[in-house]
Amino acid sequence: KHCEKIVKYLEKDFLLPTSIICASKGPYKESSKLTVVDGQHRIEAFKIIEEKDKDRFNEIKDFELSVVILEAATEIIEINTFITINKTSRKVDTSLAYVLKNKLNNSLSCASENLAMPKREYLAVELAQRVNDSLFPLSTWRGMISFEGSPKTSQKLISLNSFVKSTRKLLYVLEKKRVLNLSWNSEL
């Protein structure tokens, strides 16, 4: 839906005020392979226009776009950049970033990267994944957490962001009341 909105906009105008953020694994060269950190919807919109309206695509294909390249960026830098860019925006759901950050937190390759994921946030995402995938047939939460997008459009009960926010608060209270001990070290 978001891509289609951009397509409709680009059919009339061409002004994209924010940069597309990319990352290179090493020092940037013209031959470097880049990953898109932020701007996937804009890029996909251009692909749709290329297929759907060749004339409009030919009109805009040589226009300049602002691109920021993060050189020698690790996955953690990419994820943290995405979250920083999007966490103040109400239009972009960062649930997927929580999931990715949680997966990276579990990865041995990230142990030396000093991943700054708070323990309550980590536990909240883990809990969401487990209760959402619960095999217990009477589980209220089974399949009810939206891990991407709005719960309204996916017929889910709650978004991962909302679940994490409320669960973090609950874990904080349980830790303060000494019901839970969250003082483990960062080792797996």
HELIX and SHEET records of a PDB file:
HELIX    1   1 HIS A    2  LYS A   12  1                                  11    
HELIX    2   2 GLN A   40  LYS A   52  1                                  13    
HELIX    3   3 LYS A   54  ILE A   60  1                                   7    
HELIX    4   4 GLU A   75  ASN A   86  1                                  12    
HELIX    5   5 SER A   95  ASN A  106  1                                  12    
HELIX    6   6 LEU A  108  GLU A  113  5                                   6    
HELIX    7   7 LYS A  119  ASN A  132  1                                  14    
HELIX    8   8 PRO A  151  SER A  154  1                                   4    
HELIX    9   9 LEU A  160  LYS A  176  1                                  17    
SHEET    1   A 3 LEU A  34  ASP A  38  0                                        
SHEET    2   A 3 ILE A  20  SER A  24 -1                                        
SHEET    3   A 3 VAL A  67  LEU A  70  1                                        
SHEET    1   B 2 ILE A 145  SER A 146  0                                        
SHEET    2   B 2 ILE A 158  SER A 159  1                                        
END                                                                             
